[in-house]
Amino acid sequence: MVAEEGAPAGALAAAGYNGVMEELNLVQRIVIWALPVLFAITVHEVAHGWMALKLGDRTALMLGRLTLNPIRHIDPVGTLLVPGLMLLVGGFIFGWAKPVPVTWENLKHPKRDMALVAVVGPLANLLMMIAWVAILKLGIALMDSMAWLAHPFIYMGVAGIFINAVLMVLNLLPLPPLDGGRVVTGLLPDRLAWQYSRIEPYGFLILLLLFFTHVLGKIMWPLISGIFAMIFVIAAVPANFFMGILQSII
């Protein structure tokens, strides 16, 4: 076998990589995805509440939502049902948590500050994605000496990169009530911002329509693929190895 550039030959061989990864059963995939998904949606929501607190709104703090305890953020549908069903049928995986409440009247500069509160959510996903890249790299490095530890690091590292890339790109779409829509509202002049924000009651329905007509995937996948390409180059993660692992867990 010829090792891919950037990956130890022994590590890939020890992982059993030959271009096609082993298919995992449903229980194994649930175990792999549980922590990355819970962390991705929990930290995303906590970031919103933390920024709101810094800007003068204590609502999330008073309601006990500034915690990394995922139980406080779990939405039965978005955190459990939807990711579980999508994992069961295979393919695109995403989820959401209960939104952290923000009282805009408490903010010092409501229009600007709501945009800042919104943008830190995707930023949190970016930082988590970088952390999962480090875990993936550590897993590859440990394959020769500690394969029992390396395997979960590799599988969860890929899952963590994927779910955070999906959530970051999805939330940056300029559609209220997604974070990107709130950022656009904060940047527009007041009159246009008000008109644009009127889309919000229909935003979820529009998102579902885009999803079921496969338009959402066509919008998001090129952006997600671009993120993966940067990871392959900057972090020297072998592309075929990464995609093989990803295909085996979705």
C-alpha positions in Angstrom: 0.0 0.0 0.0 1.2 3.5 -0.8 0.6 5.8 2.1 -1.2 9.1 1.5 0.8 12.2 2.0 0.5 13.6 5.5 -0.4 10.3 7.1 1.9 7.8 8.8 2.0 4.6 6.6 1.9 2.4 9.7 -1.1 4.4 11.1 -3.2 3.9 8.0 -2.2 0.3 7.7 -3.0 -0.3 11.4 -6.4 1.3 10.8 -7.1 -1.3 8.1 -7.4 1.5 5.5 -7.4 0.2 1.9 -9.6 2.8 0.4 -12.8 1.3 1.7 -13.7 1.6 5.4 -15.5 -1.0 7.4 -19.3 -0.5 7.7 -20.4 0.2 11.2 -23.7 -1.0 12.8 -26.3 1.4 14.2 -25.2 1.2 17.8 -21.6 1.9 16.9 -22.6 4.9 14.9 -24.8 6.3 17.7 -21.9 6.0 20.1 -19.6 7.8 17.6 -22.0 10.6 16.9 -23.4 11.2 20.4 -20.6 13.4 21.9 -19.9 15.4 18.7 -23.6 16.2 18.2 -24.3 17.1 21.8 -21.2 19.3 22.1 -21.9 21.0 18.7 -25.4 22.1 19.6 -24.8 22.8 23.3 -21.7 25.0 22.9 -23.4 26.8 20.0 -26.3 27.8 22.2 -24.2 28.6 25.2 -22.1 30.9 23.0 -25.3 32.9 22.2 -26.1 33.2 25.8 -22.6 34.1 26.8 -22.4 37.0 24.3 -25.8 38.3 25.3 -24.6 38.4 28.9 -21.5 40.3 27.9 -23.8 42.8 26.0 -26.1 43.4 28.9 -28.8 40.6 28.8 -28.9 38.2 31.7 -32.0 36.2 30.5 -30.0 33.0 29.6 -28.1 33.2 32.9 -31.2 33.5 35.0 -32.9 30.6 33.2 -29.8 28.4 33.8 -28.9 28.1 30.1 -25.3 29.2 30.5 -24.2 25.7 31.2 -22.5 22.9 29.2 -24.9 20.4 30.7 -26.6 19.2 27.5 -29.8 18.2 29.4 -30.6 21.9 29.8 -30.4 22.5 26.0 -31.9 19.3 24.6 -34.8 19.7 22.2 -36.6 16.3 22.0 -37.2 16.7 18.3 -34.0 18.6 17.1 -31.5 17.0 19.4 -32.8 13.4 19.6 -35.5 12.5 17.0 -34.2 14.2 13.9 -30.5 13.2 14.2 -31.5 9.7 15.2 -33.8 9.2 12.2 -31.3 10.7 9.8 -28.6 8.4 11.3 -30.9 5.5 10.9 -31.7 6.1 7.2 -28.1 7.3 6.5 -27.0 10.5 4.7 -27.1 14.2 5.8 -27.0 14.6 9.6 -27.8 17.7 11.6 -29.8 18.8 14.6 -30.6 21.7 16.9 -31.1 22.5 20.5 -33.6 24.6 22.3 -32.8 28.2 21.4 -31.2 30.3 24.2 -33.6 33.1 25.1 -32.3 36.6 24.5 -34.3 39.7 25.6 -33.2 42.3 23.0 -34.6 45.2 25.1 -31.8 44.5 27.6 -29.0 44.9 25.1 -27.1 48.1 25.0 -27.3 48.5 21.3 -30.1 46.1 20.3 -29.8 46.0 16.5 -26.0 45.7 16.5 -25.8 43.4 19.5 -28.4 40.9 18.2 -26.1 40.5 15.2 -23.1 39.9 17.5 -25.1 37.4 19.6 -26.0 35.6 16.4 -22.6 35.4 14.8 -20.9 33.8 17.9 -22.9 30.6 17.4 -21.3 29.7 14.1 -17.9 31.0 15.4 -18.3 28.4 18.3 -18.8 25.7 15.7 -15.7 26.8 13.9 -13.6 26.6 17.1 -15.0 23.2 17.9 -14.2 22.0 14.3 -10.6 23.0 14.9 -10.6 21.1 18.1 -11.9 18.0 16.4 -9.3 18.3 13.7 -6.7 18.2 16.5 -8.3 15.1 18.0 -8.4 13.4 14.5 -4.7 14.1 14.0 -3.9 12.8 17.5 -5.9 9.6 16.6 -3.9 9.1 13.4 -0.6 9.7 15.3 -1.6 7.1 18.0 -2.5 4.3 15.6 0.9 2.6 15.7 1.1 2.6 19.5 -2.4 2.9 21.0 -4.9 1.7 18.5 -7.6 1.1 21.1 -7.6 4.8 21.9 -6.8 6.0 18.3 -10.0 4.4 16.8 -12.5 6.4 18.8 -10.4 9.6 18.4 -10.4 9.1 14.6 -14.1 8.3 14.2 -15.4 11.0 16.6 -12.9 13.5 15.1 -14.4 13.0 11.7 -17.9 13.1 13.1 -17.1 16.3 15.0 -15.6 18.0 12.0 -18.6 17.1 9.9 -21.4 18.1 12.3 -19.8 21.4 13.1 -19.1 22.2 9.5 -22.8 21.5 8.7 -24.1 23.6 11.6 -21.8 26.5 10.9 -22.7 26.6 7.2 -26.4 26.1 7.9 -26.6 28.8 10.5 -24.8 31.3 8.4 -27.4 31.1 5.6 -29.1 34.5 5.4 -32.5 33.3 6.3 -34.3 34.5 9.5 -34.4 33.0 12.1 -31.0 31.4 11.4 -28.0 33.2 12.7 -27.0 34.5 9.3 -30.5 36.0 8.9 -30.1 37.9 12.2 -26.6 39.1 11.1 -28.1 40.4 7.8 -30.9 42.1 9.8 -28.3 43.8 12.0 -26.4 45.1 9.0 -29.3 46.5 7.0 -30.7 50.0 7.4 -33.6 50.1 9.9 -36.4 50.2 7.3 -34.9 47.3 5.2 -34.1 45.4 8.4 -37.7 45.5 9.5 -38.9 44.3 6.2 -36.4 41.6 6.0 -37.2 40.4 9.6 -40.8 39.8 8.5 -39.6 36.6 6.8 -38.8 35.0 10.2 -42.2 33.4 10.8 -41.9 31.5 7.6 -38.2 30.8 7.8 -38.5 27.2 9.1 -41.0 26.3 6.4 -38.7 27.8 3.8 -35.9 25.7 5.2 -37.9 22.5 5.1 -39.0 23.3 1.5 -35.3 23.8 0.5 -34.4 20.5 2.3 -37.0 18.3 0.7 -36.5 19.7 -2.7 -32.7 19.1 -2.3 -31.9 22.7 -2.9 -30.5 23.1 0.6 -27.9 20.4 -0.1 -26.9 22.0 -3.4 -26.3 25.3 -1.5 -24.5 23.9 1.5 -22.4 21.0 0.1 -20.0 23.1 -2.0 -19.4 25.3 1.0 -18.9 22.2 3.3 -16.6 20.6 0.7 -14.5 23.8 0.6 -14.1 23.6 4.4 -13.0 20.0 4.1 -10.5 20.9 1.3 -8.9 23.6 3.6 -8.7 21.0 6.4 -7.0 18.5 4.0 -4.4 21.1 3.0 -3.8 23.1 6.2 -4.0 20.2 8.7 -2.5 17.6 6.3 -5.4 15.3 6.8 -5.5 12.6 4.1 -8.6 13.3 1.9 -9.4 9.7 1.0 -8.9 8.5 4.5 -11.2 11.3 5.9 -14.0 10.6 3.3 -13.7 6.9 3.8 -14.3 7.3 7.6 -17.1 9.7 7.0 -18.9 7.3 4.6 -18.6 4.5 7.1 -20.3 6.5 9.9 -23.3 8.0 8.0 
